[in-house]
Amino acid sequence: MITTTPQPLTAADLPAGDDPYKDWTDSMGDELNASSKIAYRTLWDAWCWWLGENRQTWRTATASTIQMFLEGPAPERAGRRKALSATHMSSYTRQRYWRILRGVYHSAVASGKLTNNPTLDVPEEQRPSISEVDRQSQVLEPAVFKRLRKAKTLVTIIVVKNENDWWHVRDRAMLAVLVDTGITTSELIALRGVDLRRADNKPLSLQQIEHPESNPEPLLIEVMLSDQLVGRQLEISPPMAELVLMWVCARAALFAKRSGRPPGGNAGQHQPDWLEPLFVARRASAPKPGAAPQALPPMDPTSVYYAVSQALKRLRKSAGSAQPAAGGPHVAQGPAVIRNSVIRLWLDTLEVSEVVARAGLKRMESLRLKAE
């Protein structure tokens, strides 16, 4: 006789009307945007899956169940990416789970589905908090960040091998934008050529594009409104602006080569290349049937992360800084750690209201990095 092990339930398997997660997100209203609801749903499903593995449901979970879950590794099922550690969650991941469990169980009690919120039975001293080690890992080391903010450093750590090596010209410009503006990966990918402006807010001129080294002026960049962040205009300093304009020049030549059409003269003329992504992927994904391949295909988050992480590794190596040790605390390597470092710098030098505006946040409470 062959027996099969029952598959653990996820939230999707719950009977109609028994979805406490949806009840919670509905009760939160505008406090949670659409993308956060999707991301948190994945975590709630992972919790439900883990409960099923341990022969429990969300209704039977107790304070000790929650503590056991939070003290272990992050579940790798229910759409979750592979956990960074096989033994424990990072304190940030633990904090996110705690917020979701506390909110969902509070909502379930309020609606009468449960009589007790098990998160309230977890002793105060054992409730998740962000460790000092993890807080430090979310910003760059001061010496590393100081060097990264210099255009000469970007030229040194990102070597352009020859005139056909356009992607390293791109990577220099990409780091320059991230370091000066603190925008997110999704905002970087969404930028178009037309989003670059002169310091007087007029379209870029031919002279600027063709002779970037002779234009010691800042640039403005338009960051579009999204469901998560507020649109805004940010400044790129003159040294970093030169690196960006060098990329604009290389990008124009790339467009002409790939499309067989001359690039547009000024950004304000809305020529085809100016409406295309500002930062271009080395390889385009396969076009849809019947569609022509893009001359300037957009980058994806993975390629942005790779370019940034490689630059940070080279920077640490050139500075003689210790590289993250295998098995040691996780050290952030991608665009997010640059954004956090920029926000930290702003918090040290500007009013909080100005930091919120520059970061594109909708409310001050969204700042994860608090002023000291």
N, C-alpha and C positions, 0 to 999 in steps of 0.2 A: 504494500500500500504506500503510495507516494503522498507525502504531506507537504504543504506549502506554507511558508511563513506569511501571515497577513502583512500587507504593506501599510506602513504608518500613514495616518491621515494628515492632510494639510488643510488649510483654511478652505480651499476649493472643494473639499469633500464634505464640508459641513452641510447639514440640512438647511433648506431655505429658511430664512429668518433667524438663523443661529450664527451670524457672522459678527462677532463683537468688534472686530477690527473696523469694519465698515461703519458700525455704530459710532465708534470713537472718531474716525476721520470726519464723519458727517457732523458730529458735535463740535469739531474744531473750526468749522467754517473756513474763512479765508486765512487762518493762521498756518495752514499747510497748503503749499501749492501742489499742482498736479504731479510734478516729478518727484516731490518728497513722498506723496502718497504711494506712488509706485515703488519707490525705493524701500519705504517702511513696510509695505505689503510683503516684499521679499523676505524681510527680517521676521515678520510675524509668521509667515509660512514656515520659515526655518525653525522657529520656536515650536510650532505645532508638530512639525516632522520629528524634532528631537523628543517631544513629549510622547509621540507614538512609539518611538524606539524604546522608550522607558515605560511603556504600558500605562500611559496617562493621557488625559485630554486637558484642554485649557481650563475646563471647569474643575478638575480635581487637583490642579497644581497648588502647592502650598509654599510657604516661605522657604522651607528647606529645599523644595524642588527648584525654586528660582535661584537660590544660592548655589546649588550644585551645578546648575546650567551655566551661571555666570562665571563660575570658577574653572570651567573647562574650556576646550577650544571652540572656536566659532564653527557652527555646522556648515558642512560643505555641500549640502543638498538644497533642494527647493530654490534653485536659481542662484545660489550664492557662489561667488568665485572661490577659488582654492584659498584656504586659510593660510595666513602668514606663519602661524605657529601651530604645531600639532598638539601642543599641551595647554595653551591658554589664549584667551582673547587679549587684544590690546585694550588698554583702559578706555580708548575712544569708542571701540566697538561695544565694550561692556556698557558704557554710558548710553549709547544709542539704544541698545536692547532694554536697558532699565527705563529709559524714558517711554518707550513704546509699551512695555508691560505695565508700568505704573498708570499710563493714560488709559489703556484699553480696559484694565481691571477696574479703574475708577469709574469709567463709563458704564461697564457692565453692572456695577453695584447701583449706580444712579438710575439705570433703566429697569432694575429689578431682576436682572438675569442671574445675579449672584447676591449673596447676603454679606460676603466678606471680601475685601481686597487683600490678597495675600502679600502684596508688596509692602503693605503697612506693617506686617508682622516681621519683616526683615529688620534686625537691630540697626539703629542709626549708624553705628560705627562700621557696619559691614556693607553699607550701601555704596554703590560704585562712585568713584571720583576719578578725575584725570590725574595720573601720576606725574610727578615733576619730570621724570625721564621722558615720558611721552610728550609733555608740554615742550620740552627743549627740542625734541626730534621734529617738531612741526615748523620750526624756523631754522634758517641757516646759521651756522656758527658766525659770530660777528666778523671775524677776520675774513672768512670766505665771502660773506655778503658784501663787505666793503670792497673787495677786489672785483666782485661780479658787477658792481655798479659803475665800473670804469670801461669805457669803450675800448681802450687799449688792451684790457684783459681779454675781452671777447675776440679781438683780432688775434691774440696770442694763442688762446686755447682752441679756437676754431680756425684751423689752417685751410686756406683756399689753395688747392694744389695747382690748378691751371685755369685758363679762361673758360673751359667747359664745365668746371666744377661749380655749377650754380647753386647746388643745394647747401653748400657750406656758406655761401653768401646769404642764402635764405636763413640758415640757422643763426647767423650773427644778428640779422635783423629781428628774428623772432625773439631771441634772448633780450635784445635791446628794448623791444616793446614790453615784454613781460616785466623786466626790471624797473622800467620807468613808470609803468601804468598799473601794475598789479592786477591785470584783467585775468579772467578764468580761461581755461582751455577752450571751452565752448565758444566764448566770446572771441578768442583769437582765431579760431577756425571760421567763424562767421564774418570776419572782416573782409571787405572788398577793397579794390584799389581806390574806388571813389570815396572811401571813408577817411583817406588821408587828406589833410588840408594844410595850407600855409599858416604861418603864425597869425596872419591877419584874417584868417578864416576863409580865404579865397582858394580856389582850386590850385593844385600844384602847377607850376609853370614848366615849360620845356627846358628852360635854363637850369632849373633845380634838378630836373630828372637827368639831364645829360651831363651836368657838372656838379654832382653832389658835394664834392670836396670844396667848392667855392661858395657854399651857402651856409655860413655859420649861424643858422637860425633854428629855433625850435620848430617842431611840427605839431599839429593838432590831429587827434584821431577820434573819430566818431564811433562810439560803442553803442550798438543798437539795444533797444529795450527787449527783454525776454520775459518769460513767465516767472523767472526766479530773481532777476536783477533789473535795476533801473538803468535806462539809457543815459549816457553822459558823454561829455567831451573832455578828453585828457591830453596833457602836454607831454611831448617827447623832447628831452633836452638836446641842444645842438650836437654834442659829440655822438649821442645815440642816433639822432636824426640822420647824421651822415651815413651810418651803417644801414639805416632803413632805406634811404634814397639810393644807395648802391644796389640794394636788392631790387628796388623798383626799376632801376635801369636794366639789371640782368633779367628781371621778369618780363620786361617789354621785349627784349631780344628773344627770349624763350617763346613768347606768344607768337612773334613774327615767324619764327622757325617752324613751330608746330602747326600753325593755322594757315600760313602762306599769305597772311594779311598784315599790313603795317599796323603797329600799335597806335592807339589814340594819342593825340597831342596833349591835351590837358584833361585832368580828371573831371572837370566840370562839363566837358563835352559829352560825357556818357558814351564813349566809344566802347566796343565790345570787351576789350581787355580790362577796362576800368570797372566794369560791372562783374567781373570774375573774381574768385577768391584772391585775397592779397597773398596768402601763403599757400604754396602749391605743392602737391604730393609729387614724389619722384616717379611713381607709377600710378596710372589711373586704374580704377576698378573697371571690370568689363562693362561696356555700355549696354543698355537695354536693347533688345532686338529692334532694328530699324533706326536706332539713334546713333548720331555721329559721336565719336569719342571727343571728350572735352580737351581743349588745348591747355587749359589751366585747371586741372582737377583739384578739389579741395583736399586738405590733409585730414587725417582722422586722429582721435585722441591717442591711439597707440603710437603713431609715428611722432606726434608732438612730444609725448612722454619720453620716447627713446632719445630724440635729439637733445632734450633738456638734460636727461639723466647722464648721457655721455659727456656733455659739456661740463656738468658738475663734477663728474669723476676726474676729468682732465684738470679742472681747476684745483681740486683738492691735491691731486698728484703734483702739479706744478708748484703749489704752495707748501708742499711737504706736510700737508694735513693727513691725519690718520684716516684711512678708509674704513667704512663700516665693517666691523668684524663679523665673521660667520657665526651665527647663533647668538649674537649680541642684540642689543635693543634695535628695533627697526628705525632706520634713518630715512626720512622722506627724501626722494630724489627727483621728483617731477615738478611740473609747473605750480602745483598747489603750494609747495614749500617756498617758492619765490613769492607768490601772492601773499602768503602769511608773513613773510619777512618784510615785504613792502608795507603791509598794513601795520606791522609792529613799528616800523620806522615812522610812519605817519602818526601813530598814537603817541610816540615820544616827542613829536614836533608840532602837531596841529591839534585844534579843538576836535573833540569827538564827533561833533556834528559834521565837520568838514571831512573827517575820515569816513564816516558813513556814506556821505555823498560821493566821494572819490571811489569808494569800493563798490558803489552801485547797490548798496543794501537798502531794503525798504524800511527797516527799523533798526534802532540802535541795539536791540536785544539780539540781533543776528550776528553781532561781532563775537566771534569765539575768542579772540585775543583781546583781553581787557587791558586797559591802561593800568600801569603799576601805581 
